[in-house]
Amino acid sequence: MGLLSIDSKLANTPFFQQNMKHCIPSYHPLILSTVFSILGIAFCIFGPILMSQSKSLLYFKTKHENDKTESISVSLKIDPNKPLALYYQVPDFYQNIRSYVQSFNLTQLASDSFTKIALDESCSSTSAANAVNYPCGLIYKTRVDKDQYTIKINSKSVSMTADIIRKSDIKQNNFFGKAFKQLPNWQRTADWMRPGPFKDIQKTFSAASKDELKQLNVDFKNNVTVDFTMSGKHDYSPFRNVILAQAGIFGNKNETQALGIISLAFGVVCIACVLLYFGAFVASKTMETQAEKKVRGWKLTEMKVTRTEPKEDRQ
């Protein structure tokens, strides 16, 4: 016998008989089927819409080699209402290396004067006499600054004068200070100074302003001829890919198309889950019915056995 016997009065007190909170999991097939049905139908509709919208977005890509002045003319379908921008892509140029990412001085970038920050070209401390009057470090030194691209649409020049960086960087001086904003094409340089995560880095060269887009909308309808003129070089890459692209709500042509494919695939998976849960529901109901029939059969058998058993003679 233990410390307390089974039938002890203390054994039945709340101290020894605790009612623990618990839950019994239930997958609720009908509820989940309804939720997945709504998601599946919504994404199966949303996906093809995005894929259709991606076809209306302009995306033109060409190759620009060093020290070559090239002119390319191409006829494209363009919706002038969509934002238009020119990008350059540097292939196999890794900006996500630790030593490269850290090769700048934040205090210098945010300063009113570069020479006030006593740093040499490699961002090491130096005397005031030897301080550089431009941003130090590899990021600034390896920027693409010698390329020139001009665009004509239906023989009309498009200046592409819109801002290409974050509004906070333009209004505030927390990262890019007054001295930095005096540099030539400082917005293009600022865009380069934010390292990209992939091996093929893509940066914005210029973008069309709202007024320019309105003018395009007035002048052109659908079919247009785009003339590219490319010149310049980059000391750290043999060529660049030049991209003229429009952006929708969810990005450019490729991004919108990819999102549409993912949405459609997710919708199909949701519909498959609906069928799975519905099948589980039908199977569970069938099993319950069969189990109830077996129980009823056992009860009937027991009743028959009980009735047929002979009564013992009482002496």
Summary of the structure (lengths in Angstrom):
residues: 315
radius of gyration: 35.8
end to end distance: 41.0
largest distance: 127.6
contacts: 845
relative contact order: 0.21
helix: 41%
strand: 20%
